[in-house]
Amino acid sequence: MRNTERFPVEGANSLWHVYKTVPFWKVVKNFIVIQMARYTPFLGMKNWLYRTFLRMKVGDQTSFALMVMLDVMFPEKISVGRNTVIGYNTTILAHEYLIKEYRLGPVDIGSEVMIGANSTILPGITIGDGAIVSAGTLIHKDVPAGAFVGGNPMRVIYTKEEMAARSANDPIYGQVKE
């Protein structure tokens, strides 16, 4: 199971209880900041917006591509290490509203991680340092450091050790860090 905290609700589905779980004006502010960042081509400005207004932890030289959609209700639960690339149109969620409950969970993305375009990261996920996530992947469980994962459902395609062996003679990636 992912690292989420569960909160049961009674009556209508949990989305009807949304403003009991997160203040309306926080959602409005977050929405405006996220939409500004989604369209700006300036990587430093995006990171500044995320750190300053959303209280996210974002490492130096991390790059959020155009149209990345962050959790509008709980972005402060998202942390990203240094020199990581989050691909075009990726969605990162720290909450999920279900019929009889809602769940909250941190999303911890390591350093030097590559997340391909159009991926979705569910709440309560940890992606280890140096991992590579193929485009279009639904990340529904933790990703080991250095692994190459992909698909829906996500699966490990190459372990860290297999990636090191495949990259050993590559002129760019041949210097794998331990």
Backbone bond lengths (Angstrom), bond angles and torsions (degrees), N, CA, C in turn:
res aa  C-N    CA-C-N  psi(-1)  N-CA   C-N-CA  omega(-1)  CA-C   N-CA-C  phi
1 M - - - 1.461 - - 1.529 109.54 -
2 R 1.298 116.91 144.63 1.456 121.47 177.01 1.524 110.72 -67.16
3 N 1.310 116.37 162.67 1.463 122.49 -178.47 1.530 110.28 -82.63
4 T 1.337 115.91 75.40 1.461 120.51 179.68 1.516 110.14 -122.57
5 E 1.314 114.23 153.64 1.461 121.14 173.58 1.526 106.79 -102.18
6 R 1.333 116.51 133.64 1.463 121.93 -174.59 1.524 110.48 -103.06
7 F 1.351 115.71 138.08 1.455 122.47 179.75 1.530 108.89 -129.42
8 P 1.331 118.12 108.70 1.467 119.90 -179.90 1.535 111.88 -71.33
9 V 1.337 115.71 151.73 1.463 121.78 175.11 1.521 108.78 -129.41
10 E 1.320 115.34 157.42 1.470 120.53 177.30 1.514 109.38 -118.59
11 G 1.318 115.72 151.35 1.458 120.63 179.31 1.509 110.91 85.27
12 A 1.324 115.62 -127.88 1.469 121.17 -178.35 1.526 111.04 -65.25
13 N 1.326 116.52 161.42 1.471 120.69 179.58 1.529 110.51 -55.99
14 S 1.319 115.27 162.47 1.467 120.98 -170.25 1.522 113.83 -63.44
15 L 1.328 118.13 -25.83 1.461 118.78 179.46 1.529 111.88 -65.98
16 W 1.328 117.14 -27.19 1.457 120.49 175.45 1.532 111.43 -67.71
17 H 1.317 117.63 -15.99 1.464 123.27 -179.87 1.534 111.79 -99.73
18 V 1.325 117.10 10.92 1.458 121.70 -169.58 1.525 112.93 -54.62
19 Y 1.305 119.28 -44.29 1.466 119.68 -175.56 1.521 113.13 -82.37
20 K 1.319 116.56 2.01 1.467 120.80 166.19 1.528 109.26 -86.59
21 T 1.333 116.49 -20.10 1.465 121.05 -176.98 1.518 113.18 -100.63
22 V 1.319 117.90 -24.76 1.465 121.84 -179.25 1.532 108.12 -148.84
23 P 1.343 117.76 133.84 1.469 119.83 -177.77 1.535 112.60 -63.64
24 F 1.309 115.48 139.66 1.466 122.89 -179.44 1.523 111.87 -53.66
25 W 1.337 118.36 -48.25 1.465 121.39 -175.93 1.517 112.27 -68.70
26 K 1.342 117.58 -27.36 1.465 120.24 174.16 1.528 109.12 -65.10
27 V 1.321 117.01 -43.52 1.466 121.30 179.41 1.531 110.39 -63.69
28 V 1.315 117.56 -41.95 1.470 121.32 179.04 1.525 109.98 -61.42
29 K 1.342 116.92 -49.41 1.472 120.82 179.67 1.527 110.44 -60.23
30 N 1.330 116.70 -48.23 1.468 120.42 -179.01 1.524 111.34 -60.28
31 F 1.324 116.93 -41.96 1.458 121.42 -179.98 1.528 110.82 -59.63
32 I 1.323 116.57 -45.56 1.469 120.99 -179.23 1.525 110.39 -63.84
33 V 1.328 117.18 -46.28 1.469 121.01 -179.83 1.531 110.70 -62.64
34 I 1.327 116.98 -46.02 1.465 120.76 -178.60 1.528 110.70 -63.42
35 Q 1.326 117.37 -42.07 1.464 119.61 179.92 1.524 111.39 -65.81
36 M 1.333 117.85 -39.17 1.471 120.19 175.76 1.529 110.09 -60.90
37 A 1.329 116.14 -45.61 1.471 120.73 -177.63 1.527 111.86 -68.29
38 R 1.315 117.94 -34.31 1.466 120.68 -178.98 1.527 111.48 -59.57
39 Y 1.338 117.32 -33.18 1.450 121.49 -173.37 1.520 114.28 -100.58
40 T 1.334 117.80 -14.83 1.458 118.06 -177.82 1.528 110.82 -77.25
41 P 1.329 117.58 137.12 1.466 120.09 178.17 1.531 112.72 -86.33
42 F 1.333 117.65 -0.28 1.462 121.84 -175.03 1.525 110.43 -93.47
43 L 1.335 116.04 105.92 1.469 121.00 -174.31 1.518 112.33 -61.82
44 G 1.319 117.20 -42.14 1.468 120.25 179.05 1.514 111.87 -61.95
45 M 1.332 116.89 -38.22 1.462 120.61 178.76 1.531 110.98 -66.64
46 K 1.330 116.66 -41.36 1.467 119.52 177.59 1.522 110.32 -57.53
47 N 1.333 116.00 -50.51 1.464 119.99 -177.96 1.525 111.07 -61.38
48 W 1.323 116.87 -39.36 1.468 120.90 177.56 1.530 110.57 -63.37
49 L 1.326 117.40 -44.83 1.466 120.78 178.18 1.533 110.53 -59.61
50 Y 1.333 116.54 -45.90 1.460 120.72 -178.33 1.524 111.69 -63.75
51 R 1.339 116.59 -43.98 1.472 119.83 -179.18 1.525 111.47 -69.33
52 T 1.331 116.03 -44.01 1.461 121.16 -171.64 1.526 113.09 -76.52
53 F 1.317 116.92 -47.37 1.463 120.21 -172.27 1.523 114.30 -100.07
54 L 1.331 117.86 -24.55 1.462 120.55 -177.81 1.529 112.57 -105.95
55 R 1.342 116.89 -6.88 1.474 122.77 178.99 1.531 112.32 60.45
56 M 1.339 115.79 33.15 1.459 120.88 176.10 1.524 109.28 -84.22
57 K 1.324 115.47 153.67 1.458 120.71 170.64 1.526 106.40 -95.34
58 V 1.332 116.17 117.06 1.456 121.54 -178.72 1.525 107.74 -130.16
59 G 1.321 116.79 122.12 1.453 121.98 -178.58 1.516 113.15 -72.78
60 D 1.329 114.91 161.25 1.461 121.08 178.28 1.526 110.65 -59.97
61 Q 1.312 115.00 144.95 1.457 124.75 175.67 1.532 113.55 61.71
62 T 1.313 117.32 17.84 1.463 120.04 173.70 1.515 108.87 -77.46
63 S 1.330 116.32 142.74 1.462 121.97 -176.17 1.521 110.70 -121.84
64 F 1.324 115.60 121.28 1.453 122.48 172.11 1.526 106.41 -102.21
65 A 1.320 117.58 116.76 1.459 121.34 -179.56 1.532 110.71 -67.87
66 L 1.331 115.09 171.03 1.463 119.78 175.82 1.527 110.46 -56.29
67 M 1.296 116.07 144.88 1.460 125.96 171.48 1.532 114.97 71.66
68 V 1.313 118.86 11.06 1.464 119.54 174.72 1.525 107.86 -62.95
69 M 1.328 116.57 131.07 1.469 122.43 -177.99 1.515 109.14 -110.02
70 L 1.327 115.37 112.89 1.463 121.21 178.20 1.518 110.01 -91.69
71 D 1.308 115.53 160.24 1.461 121.70 177.03 1.527 109.09 -58.19
72 V 1.312 116.96 118.24 1.462 121.53 -174.87 1.527 112.27 -76.65
73 M 1.327 117.42 -20.36 1.462 119.52 -176.54 1.524 113.47 -96.94
74 F 1.328 117.34 -34.72 1.457 120.86 -176.28 1.530 112.33 -135.52
75 P 1.333 118.57 53.69 1.468 119.78 -177.91 1.522 112.80 -65.25
76 E 1.318 117.41 -23.32 1.469 120.93 179.52 1.527 112.54 -65.57
77 K 1.315 117.42 -12.08 1.462 121.77 177.22 1.540 112.28 -87.50
78 I 1.330 116.89 2.15 1.463 121.81 -179.18 1.530 108.78 -104.12
79 S 1.329 115.95 130.72 1.466 119.97 173.15 1.525 108.73 -132.28
80 V 1.335 115.09 141.91 1.457 122.09 -177.86 1.523 107.58 -132.66
81 G 1.323 116.73 132.62 1.461 121.84 -179.78 1.514 112.56 -72.89
82 R 1.325 116.16 -166.97 1.465 121.94 -175.88 1.534 111.13 -86.44
83 N 1.314 115.00 151.22 1.467 123.35 173.34 1.529 113.12 54.81
84 T 1.309 115.99 39.17 1.465 122.80 178.77 1.524 109.08 -102.99
85 V 1.328 116.91 149.16 1.462 122.22 176.67 1.527 108.59 -116.71
86 I 1.327 115.33 124.11 1.466 122.29 174.90 1.525 106.03 -106.75
87 G 1.337 117.51 115.62 1.452 122.67 -171.73 1.519 115.33 -71.57
88 Y 1.312 113.57 163.47 1.467 124.44 -178.98 1.525 112.05 -46.75
89 N 1.331 115.21 131.79 1.469 123.17 171.66 1.529 113.83 63.55
90 T 1.312 117.18 21.75 1.467 120.19 175.81 1.520 108.99 -74.47
91 T 1.329 116.93 144.11 1.457 123.27 176.74 1.522 108.58 -112.69
92 I 1.339 115.97 131.57 1.461 121.23 178.27 1.529 107.75 -121.69
93 L 1.325 116.43 114.89 1.460 122.59 -176.52 1.522 111.28 -108.61
94 A 1.324 116.26 138.68 1.463 121.80 174.05 1.528 110.27 -116.76
95 H 1.324 116.66 4.23 1.465 121.56 178.01 1.528 109.07 -142.35
96 E 1.318 115.12 159.29 1.460 121.06 168.05 1.521 107.88 -148.52
97 Y 1.327 115.36 128.68 1.459 121.94 178.66 1.520 107.68 -100.48
98 L 1.329 115.64 122.68 1.463 122.05 -177.26 1.531 108.58 -115.96
99 I 1.320 117.89 -172.08 1.461 121.10 -177.33 1.532 111.43 -68.72
100 K 1.320 117.59 -54.60 1.466 121.27 -173.53 1.519 114.29 -105.64
101 E 1.328 116.70 2.85 1.467 120.09 -179.18 1.518 109.73 -161.68
102 Y 1.337 114.65 164.22 1.460 119.42 165.16 1.516 106.84 -124.99
103 R 1.338 114.98 156.47 1.458 121.27 -176.89 1.518 109.42 -129.10
104 L 1.327 115.40 141.27 1.454 122.19 175.41 1.516 108.16 -124.46
105 G 1.324 116.36 141.08 1.456 119.59 178.25 1.509 111.88 -159.38
106 P 1.326 116.77 143.79 1.462 120.01 179.25 1.528 111.34 -69.97
107 V 1.318 115.54 151.88 1.456 121.77 172.48 1.525 106.11 -119.38
108 D 1.325 116.03 116.89 1.459 121.80 -178.86 1.530 108.67 -115.68
109 I 1.320 115.04 111.44 1.456 121.70 179.20 1.525 106.77 -107.26
110 G 1.308 116.85 126.04 1.457 121.88 -174.85 1.519 114.20 -72.72
111 S 1.326 115.15 -168.77 1.461 123.02 178.37 1.521 110.50 -89.24
112 E 1.329 115.16 149.61 1.460 123.11 178.50 1.536 112.44 54.06
113 V 1.324 114.37 41.71 1.465 122.60 176.91 1.520 107.89 -97.92
114 M 1.316 116.71 143.70 1.461 122.57 174.90 1.516 108.34 -117.69
115 I 1.333 116.08 118.40 1.464 120.96 177.73 1.519 107.61 -113.28
116 G 1.323 116.42 119.20 1.454 122.26 -177.28 1.515 113.15 -68.67
117 A 1.316 115.66 161.39 1.463 123.32 -178.33 1.521 111.96 -57.94
118 N 1.324 114.70 150.78 1.461 123.25 173.80 1.520 113.96 60.96
119 S 1.312 117.06 29.77 1.465 121.21 175.83 1.517 109.18 -91.56
120 T 1.325 116.28 158.74 1.457 122.49 176.13 1.514 108.52 -127.40
121 I 1.325 116.15 127.28 1.459 122.09 179.03 1.519 107.53 -109.65
122 L 1.329 116.82 120.86 1.457 122.23 -179.38 1.524 111.03 -83.77
123 P 1.334 117.42 163.28 1.468 120.52 -178.64 1.528 112.26 -64.72
124 G 1.340 114.78 150.98 1.455 120.72 175.09 1.509 114.32 80.68
125 I 1.330 117.69 24.10 1.465 122.72 -174.59 1.523 110.51 -107.37
126 T 1.332 115.33 142.89 1.461 122.14 169.99 1.521 107.89 -118.90
127 I 1.322 115.53 129.80 1.464 121.87 175.57 1.521 106.18 -114.06
128 G 1.325 116.51 117.18 1.462 122.11 -174.03 1.513 113.67 -70.29
129 D 1.335 115.25 160.50 1.468 122.50 178.74 1.530 110.89 -53.61
130 G 1.328 115.53 138.90 1.448 121.23 174.23 1.514 115.99 73.49
131 A 1.323 118.10 6.82 1.468 120.92 179.70 1.528 110.11 -73.54
132 I 1.324 114.83 155.18 1.457 122.03 175.02 1.527 107.38 -125.04
133 V 1.342 115.58 128.42 1.462 121.90 179.30 1.517 107.52 -114.06
134 S 1.322 116.60 122.02 1.455 122.67 -179.61 1.528 110.63 -63.93
135 A 1.332 116.41 152.05 1.465 121.96 177.96 1.529 110.25 -57.76
136 G 1.320 115.86 143.75 1.452 122.07 175.58 1.515 115.25 74.99
137 T 1.310 117.40 18.55 1.466 120.80 -176.72 1.527 111.17 -87.94
138 L 1.334 116.36 140.68 1.456 122.57 170.06 1.526 106.57 -96.01
139 I 1.333 116.72 107.71 1.470 121.42 -177.38 1.522 107.35 -87.54
140 H 1.319 115.62 99.07 1.461 122.27 -175.27 1.521 112.53 -110.60
141 K 1.327 117.18 0.81 1.459 121.73 175.53 1.516 108.46 -150.65
142 D 1.323 116.05 165.43 1.461 120.71 -176.79 1.522 111.43 -59.13
143 V 1.335 114.93 148.95 1.460 122.39 178.79 1.530 107.56 -111.57
144 P 1.339 117.98 122.07 1.467 120.10 -180.00 1.528 111.80 -65.17
145 A 1.321 115.98 149.39 1.468 121.31 177.03 1.525 109.95 -55.27
146 G 1.336 115.59 135.43 1.453 121.59 175.36 1.509 116.47 76.62
147 A 1.318 117.97 -4.21 1.466 120.97 -177.60 1.531 110.90 -79.42
148 F 1.318 115.21 157.66 1.462 122.82 171.16 1.514 106.37 -111.44
149 V 1.344 116.99 118.87 1.457 121.57 -176.73 1.520 109.95 -124.68
150 G 1.328 116.18 160.33 1.445 119.79 176.75 1.509 111.85 -174.02
151 G 1.317 114.16 168.95 1.451 120.91 174.02 1.506 115.00 100.60
152 N 1.329 112.79 176.92 1.456 121.50 176.41 1.530 106.56 -144.03
153 P 1.325 117.59 100.36 1.466 126.04 8.73 1.525 111.36 -75.66
154 M 1.321 114.83 152.21 1.455 121.23 -179.56 1.522 110.17 -63.49
155 R 1.336 114.30 141.38 1.460 119.51 173.68 1.518 108.38 -143.05
156 V 1.325 116.02 158.37 1.453 120.54 176.55 1.524 107.55 -76.87
157 I 1.319 116.20 123.22 1.462 122.01 178.55 1.526 109.38 -90.82
158 Y 1.340 116.52 -46.03 1.468 122.31 176.05 1.527 108.59 -137.67
159 T 1.309 116.66 136.86 1.460 121.40 173.58 1.528 109.13 -76.08
160 K 1.306 116.67 172.21 1.464 121.55 176.91 1.529 110.52 -56.77
161 E 1.304 116.69 -43.27 1.463 121.14 -179.06 1.527 111.57 -66.51
162 E 1.316 117.09 -41.62 1.467 120.72 177.69 1.532 111.01 -65.73
163 M 1.325 116.53 -37.85 1.469 120.27 177.01 1.522 110.58 -63.99
164 A 1.337 117.11 -41.27 1.466 120.82 178.80 1.522 110.68 -62.06
165 A 1.324 116.82 -42.18 1.469 120.78 179.58 1.533 110.56 -65.41
166 R 1.334 117.35 -42.46 1.468 121.29 -179.49 1.528 111.67 -66.32
167 S 1.333 116.31 -31.21 1.464 121.10 -175.87 1.516 114.18 -92.44
168 A 1.310 118.04 -5.79 1.466 121.87 -170.90 1.520 113.32 -52.56
169 N 1.307 119.30 -39.40 1.464 121.83 -176.80 1.527 113.31 -102.28
170 D 1.319 116.92 6.87 1.457 120.30 179.98 1.535 109.52 -77.31
171 P 1.342 118.41 130.66 1.466 119.65 -176.91 1.530 114.09 -66.70
172 I 1.309 118.11 -21.97 1.473 120.84 -179.20 1.524 110.95 -99.13
173 Y 1.331 116.93 -47.55 1.462 121.26 -174.87 1.516 113.76 -98.86
174 G 1.310 118.51 4.53 1.457 122.27 -175.16 1.499 115.02 -68.90
175 Q 1.304 118.04 -12.26 1.461 121.61 -179.38 1.524 109.12 -102.11
176 V 1.331 117.27 68.11 1.464 122.34 -177.53 1.519 108.85 -72.87
177 K 1.340 115.54 131.94 1.463 121.75 178.38 1.510 109.75 -83.89
178 E 1.299 116.59 142.95 1.467 121.26 177.24 1.494 110.57 -92.23
